Amino acid sequence: MRLRRLGFACLVVLSCGALLWLMAKTLFVVGPDPLGLAMLVLFGLTLPWTTIGFWHAVIGFSLMCFARHPEQLVAPHLRSLGGAQPISSDTALLVCIRNEDTHRLRRNLAWMLEGLAAAGELRWFHLYLLSDTSESDIAQHEAQIAAALSAQFGPALRVTYRRREQSTGFKAGNIRDFCERWGDRHPFAIVLDADSVMSPAAMRRLVRIMQACPRIGILQTLVTGLPSASPFARIFQFGMRLGMRSYTLGAASWQGDCGPYWGHNAILRLAPFIAHCDLPLLAGGPPLGGHVLSHDQLEAVLMRRAGYEVRVLPDEEGSWEENPPNLPEFIRRDLRWCQGNMQYFRLLAMPGLLPVSRWQLVLAILMYVGAPAWMGFTVLGLCRQAAFRLDLGLVLFAVTLAMGLAPKLATLADVLLRAPLRRAYGGGLRVMASALLEIVFSMLIAPVSAVAVTIFIIGLFFRRRVGWTSQQRDAQALEPGTAVRALWPQTLVGIGLGIWLWRVAPGAVWYWTPLIAGLAGSIPIALVSAHPRLGRALARAGLCRIPEEARPADGPPVPRALAPVPPYAAQESK
């Protein structure tokens, strides 16, 4: 593993160095200048995630093509399951909720619990509804759900409902409260969000692996999106699905026992989690002080510091979530993650962290620092009047674009090369058309998100912060006023950049078209991409389809009824 990590680090460093050299050659025709040097620094801040994603894709695609069981190569804990070992450990199901749609909550829980009951293993699970709900009428419905589930499953299922009066520490505080009250009663806990769905087989597999591998402290599943009637969610999660497998296989190849934890659809070993993963209270007030918002990655590095492994299951079986149904909701969630990741600046010097864990915290910060760096690079490029090498600039643009798209292109190639996967995604032509649609869409919304993150990070210095509120999950038309209030800054930035570019470099307008079109058109893009009618049209055409919509007769059951999408009428292509 040390050799793998050293080799991966060398690949990333050499790639970043080569791209920086190419950018320097592009910018400095005569010699360095202050604006050019600033652009070079900002470009460097955008590179780590680009190069890391590229090499994850290369390694993951190589494993998919040349390994018989690529998942087992990077996840040796999978080899511990030789058969259907019996479950003999009591596991808590922790469902963290706050002002959620109780109808959806009941539906999701019933589907999962009925599956466990059908397998005859419901008695090994104890359901905890951990509520931070502030609305009394919603809390009343939550208590009714707990009572109804208890009555439905009888003595086979134990149900505990607890509502906190004060949501101290947000979700992490909610789970810590459970740990202090009931944590010593269970060896394991599966963490679920209100929008989480896991197949009973996936939950049982998590428990079996934890029973067989006592050194694993956290085991994370690969979370995929549920079928959705929202065109935004449908296109977004298709792109995520394309990039996910190659990216995760490549990441797991060097992360190994220092894997990720995303805060839900994962299982915890409670004894070390209780003993070692209590989060620090940061000095000062919000937004960068107080309780840690992005608790999951910090809990992962604390678990690893305690000597326990943090592993990921790099396959797509039986673990889902609902993605934001529109662009403003996506940005709101992203900004909450941004605020939490910026708090990691205060935690980089924590004693005892492994080097890989410390680097993972740095990467979590750079994930969002890259957005203002990219915007700053763009603005300085428009301000700078010095000559540059157009030919090298075009080469650099093509290389960085290809590297950024590499995880999606790698999995796309794997899908096209395998007939069962092609059929599951709707056929080769539909897969290609869907991939093209998703790439164009992601290029349009990327600058919209980048401007939002940039404005938010600047606002952090003025104590701006986001609240911890319930998410909108239903596919429904977006109100024009909501879109305008959320996206007017992006619109003004896009119009301003377009006018500026037309004045200073009209010949380069085509180069900046995705940036300007995405920003200036962010409001209509948000309105159109949120409308369920478009989502239903995409579904009927079989575009941006994910395998769960196929529901193969010989495959595992999937919760299609939880997010119904009308099947398209056209015959599937081979």
Long-range contacts (C-beta under 8 A, 24 or more apart in sequence): 1-254, 1-256, 1-257, 4-253, 4-254, 4-256, 5-254, 5-356, 7-254, 8-55, 8-59, 8-253, 8-254, 11-51, 11-55, 12-48, 12-51, 12-52, 12-55, 15-47, 15-51, 15-54, 15-55, 15-403, 16-44, 16-47, 16-48, 16-51, 19-43, 19-47, 19-50, 19-51, 19-396, 19-399, 19-400, 20-44, 20-47, 22-392, 22-395, 22-396, 22-399, 23-396, 25-389, 25-392, 26-388, 26-389, 26-392, 26-393, 26-396, 27-386, 27-388, 29-386, 29-387, 29-388, 29-389, 30-386, 30-387, 33-384, 33-386, 35-380, 35-383, 35-384, 35-386, 36-384, 36-386, 38-376, 38-380, 39-377, 39-380, 39-381, 39-384, 42-373, 42-374, 42-376, 42-377, 42-380, 43-373, 43-377, 45-366, 45-369, 45-370, 45-373, 46-370, 46-373, 46-374, 46-377, 48-363, 48-366, 48-370, 49-363, 49-366, 49-367, 49-370, 50-400, 50-403, 50-404, 51-403, 52-363, 53-243, 53-247, 53-403, 53-404, 53-406, 53-407, 54-403, 54-404, 54-406, 54-407, 55-250, 56-246, 56-247, 56-248, 56-249, 56-250, 56-251, 56-407, 57-243, 57-246, 57-247, 57-250, 57-406, 57-407, 57-409, 57-410, 58-250, 58-406, 58-410, 59-249, 59-250, 59-253, 60-245, 60-246, 60-247, 60-248, 60-249, 60-250, 60-251, 60-253, 60-407, 60-410, 60-411, 61-246, 61-410, 61-411, 61-413, 61-414, 63-249, 63-250, 63-253, 64-245, 64-246, 64-249, 64-410, 64-411, 64-414, 65-414, 65-417, 70-249, 70-314, 71-249, 71-313, 71-314, 71-315, 73-253, 74-249, 74-252, 74-253, 74-256, 74-314, 75-252, 75-311, 75-312, 75-313, 75-314, 77-209, 77-212, 77-213, 77-216, 77-219, 77-311, 78-209, 78-313, 80-209, 80-212, 80-213, 81-205, 81-208, 81-209, 81-212, 85-208, 85-211, 85-212, 87-121, 87-124, 87-204, 87-207, 87-208, 87-211, 88-124, 88-211, 89-124, 89-187, 89-188, 89-207, 89-210, 89-211, 90-124, 90-125, 90-126, 90-185, 90-186, 90-187, 90-188, 91-124, 91-125, 91-126, 91-186, 91-187, 91-188, 91-189, 91-190, 91-203, 91-207, 91-267, 92-125, 92-126, 92-128, 92-178, 92-182, 92-185, 92-186, 92-188, 92-189, 92-190, 92-270, 93-125, 93-126, 93-127, 93-128, 93-189, 93-190, 93-192, 93-203, 94-128, 94-130, 94-175, 94-178, 94-189, 94-190, 94-191, 94-192, 95-127, 95-128, 95-129, 95-130, 95-192, 95-193, 95-194, 95-196, 96-130, 96-132, 96-171, 96-174, 96-175, 96-191, 96-192, 96-193, 96-194, 96-264, 97-129, 97-130, 97-131, 97-132, 97-133, 97-142, 97-194, 98-131, 98-132, 98-133, 98-134, 98-167, 98-194, 98-468, 98-469, 98-470, 99-133, 99-134, 99-135, 99-138, 99-469, 99-470, 100-133, 100-138, 100-194, 100-470, 101-194, 101-473, 101-474, 102-138, 102-141, 102-142, 102-144, 102-145, 104-194, 104-195, 104-473, 105-142, 105-145, 105-194, 106-145, 106-148, 106-149, 107-562, 108-194, 108-195, 108-196, 108-197, 108-559, 108-562, 109-145, 109-149, 110-149, 110-152, 111-197, 111-559, 111-561, 111-562, 112-197, 112-198, 112-199, 112-200, 112-203, 113-149, 113-153, 113-157, 115-199, 115-200, 115-201, 115-557, 116-200, 116-203, 116-204, 117-153, 117-156, 117-157, 118-200, 119-200, 119-201, 119-204, 121-200, 121-204, 122-153, 122-156, 122-157, 123-156, 123-157, 124-207, 125-157, 125-203, 126-157, 126-158, 126-159, 126-160, 126-185, 126-186, 127-157, 127-158, 127-159, 127-160, 128-160, 128-161, 128-162, 128-178, 128-182, 129-159, 129-160, 129-161, 129-162, 130-162, 130-164, 130-174, 130-175, 130-177, 130-178, 131-161, 131-162, 131-163, 131-164, 132-163, 132-164, 132-167, 132-170, 132-171, 132-174, 133-163, 134-167, 139-163, 167-468, 168-291, 169-279, 169-291, 170-291, 170-293, 170-295, 170-468, 171-263, 171-295, 171-468, 172-279, 172-291, 172-292, 172-295, 172-299, 173-291, 176-278, 176-279, 179-270, 179-273, 179-274, 183-270, 183-273, 183-274, 184-270, 184-274, 186-270, 187-269, 187-270, 187-271, 188-267, 188-268, 188-269, 188-270, 189-267, 189-268, 189-270, 189-273, 190-266, 190-267, 190-268, 191-263, 191-264, 191-265, 191-266, 191-267, 191-268, 192-264, 192-265, 193-263, 193-264, 193-265, 193-321, 194-470, 195-321, 195-322, 195-471, 195-473, 196-223, 196-264, 196-265, 196-320, 196-321, 197-226, 197-319, 197-320, 197-321, 197-559, 197-562, 198-265, 198-318, 198-319, 198-320, 199-317, 199-318, 199-319, 199-556, 199-557, 199-558, 199-559, 201-317, 201-318, 201-556, 202-317, 202-318, 202-319, 205-313, 205-318, 206-266, 206-267, 206-313, 207-267, 210-267, 210-269, 213-309, 215-307, 215-308, 215-309, 216-269, 216-308, 216-309, 216-310, 216-311, 217-268, 217-269, 217-272, 217-273, 217-303, 217-304, 217-306, 217-308, 217-309, 217-310, 218-259, 218-261, 218-266, 218-267, 218-268, 218-269, 218-273, 218-299, 218-300, 218-303, 218-308, 218-309, 218-310, 218-311, 219-266, 219-267, 219-311, 219-312, 219-313, 220-259, 220-260, 220-261, 220-262, 220-265, 220-266, 220-310, 220-311, 220-312, 220-313, 221-265, 221-266, 221-312, 221-313, 221-318, 221-319, 222-248, 222-312, 222-313, 222-314, 222-315, 222-316, 222-319, 223-262, 223-264, 223-265, 223-319, 223-320, 223-321, 224-316, 224-319, 224-320, 224-321, 224-546, 224-548, 225-320, 225-321, 225-322, 225-323, 225-546, 226-320, 226-321, 226-322, 226-323, 226-548, 226-559, 226-562, 226-563, 227-546, 227-548, 227-549, 227-560, 227-563, 227-564, 227-565, 228-322, 228-323, 228-325, 228-475, 228-535, 228-563, 228-565, 229-475, 229-532, 229-535, 229-536, 229-539, 229-563, 229-564, 229-565, 230-325, 230-326, 230-475, 230-530, 230-532, 230-535, 231-528, 231-529, 231-530, 231-531, 231-532, 231-534, 231-535, 231-538, 232-324, 232-325, 232-326, 232-327, 232-330, 232-529, 232-530, 233-322, 233-323, 233-324, 233-325, 233-475, 233-535, 234-535, 234-538, 234-539, 234-544, 234-565, 235-437, 235-438, 235-441, 235-529, 235-538, 235-544, 236-323, 236-324, 236-330, 236-438, 236-441, 236-442, 237-323, 237-546, 238-434, 238-438, 238-544, 238-545, 238-546, 239-408, 239-438, 239-439, 239-441, 239-442, 240-323, 241-316, 241-411, 241-546, 242-407, 242-408, 242-411, 242-412, 242-415, 242-435, 242-438, 243-407, 243-408, 243-410, 243-411, 244-316, 244-407, 244-411, 245-314, 245-315, 245-316, 245-411, 245-414, 246-407, 246-410, 246-411, 246-414, 247-407, 248-312, 248-314, 249-314, 251-312, 252-312, 252-314, 255-312, 255-356, 255-360, 257-304, 257-309, 257-310, 257-311, 258-300, 258-301, 258-304, 258-310, 258-354, 258-356, 258-357, 258-360, 259-300, 259-309, 259-310, 259-311, 259-312, 260-297, 260-300, 260-310, 260-312, 260-360, 261-296, 261-297, 261-299, 261-300, 261-303, 261-310, 262-296, 263-295, 263-296, 264-321, 265-319, 265-320, 265-321, 269-308, 272-303, 272-306, 272-308, 273-299, 273-303, 275-306, 276-302, 276-303, 276-305, 276-306, 276-308, 277-302, 277-303, 277-306, 280-347, 282-343, 282-346, 282-347, 283-346, 285-463, 286-463, 286-465, 287-339, 287-342, 287-460, 287-463, 287-464, 287-465, 288-339, 288-342, 288-343, 288-345, 288-346, 288-460, 289-343, 289-346, 292-340, 292-343, 292-347, 293-336, 293-337, 293-339, 293-340, 293-343, 293-468, 294-337, 294-340, 294-341, 294-343, 294-344, 294-364, 295-340, 297-341, 297-344, 297-360, 297-361, 297-364, 298-344, 298-347, 298-361, 300-357, 300-360, 301-350, 301-353, 301-354, 301-357, 301-358, 301-360, 301-361, 304-353, 304-354, 304-357, 305-352, 305-353, 305-354, 305-357, 316-547, 317-556, 318-556, 320-548, 320-559, 322-473, 322-563, 324-471, 324-472, 324-473, 325-472, 325-473, 325-474, 325-475, 325-476, 325-530, 326-472, 326-478, 326-526, 326-529, 326-530, 327-445, 327-448, 327-483, 327-486, 327-487, 327-522, 327-525, 327-526, 327-529, 327-530, 328-478, 328-482, 328-483, 328-486, 328-487, 328-526, 329-471, 329-472, 330-445, 330-449, 331-448, 331-449, 331-452, 331-486, 332-466, 332-471, 333-471, 334-449, 334-452, 334-453, 335-452, 335-453, 335-456, 335-466, 336-466, 336-468, 337-368, 338-368, 338-453, 338-456, 338-457, 339-456, 339-460, 339-465, 339-466, 341-365, 341-367, 341-368, 342-368, 342-457, 342-460, 368-453, 368-457, 369-457, 371-449, 371-450, 371-453, 371-454, 371-457, 372-450, 372-453, 372-454, 372-457, 372-458, 374-450, 375-447, 375-450, 375-451, 375-454, 378-497, 378-515, 382-497, 382-500, 382-501, 382-504, 382-505, 385-504, 397-511, 405-439, 408-435, 408-438, 408-439, 419-574, 421-547, 422-574, 423-550, 423-572, 423-574, 424-547, 424-550, 424-552, 425-545, 425-546, 425-547, 426-542, 426-543, 426-545, 426-550, 426-568, 426-572, 426-573, 427-542, 427-572, 427-573, 427-574, 428-573, 429-573, 430-541, 430-542, 430-543, 430-545, 430-573, 433-543, 434-543, 434-544, 434-545, 437-543, 437-544, 438-544, 441-529, 443-514, 443-518, 444-514, 444-517, 444-518, 444-521, 444-525, 445-518, 445-522, 445-525, 446-518, 447-490, 447-494, 447-514, 447-515, 447-518, 447-519, 448-487, 448-490, 448-518, 448-519, 448-522, 448-525, 451-489, 451-490, 451-493, 451-519, 452-489, 452-490, 455-489, 475-530, 475-532, 475-535, 476-530, 476-532, 477-527, 477-530, 477-531, 477-532, 478-526, 478-527, 478-530, 478-531, 480-523, 480-527, 483-523, 483-526, 483-527, 484-523, 486-526, 487-522, 487-523, 487-526, 488-523, 490-519, 490-522, 491-519, 491-520, 491-522, 491-523, 493-519, 494-518, 494-519, 494-520, 494-521, 494-522, 495-519, 495-520, 535-565, 536-565, 536-566, 539-565, 539-566, 539-567, 539-568, 540-566, 540-567, 540-568, 540-569, 540-570, 541-568, 541-570, 542-568, 542-570, 542-572
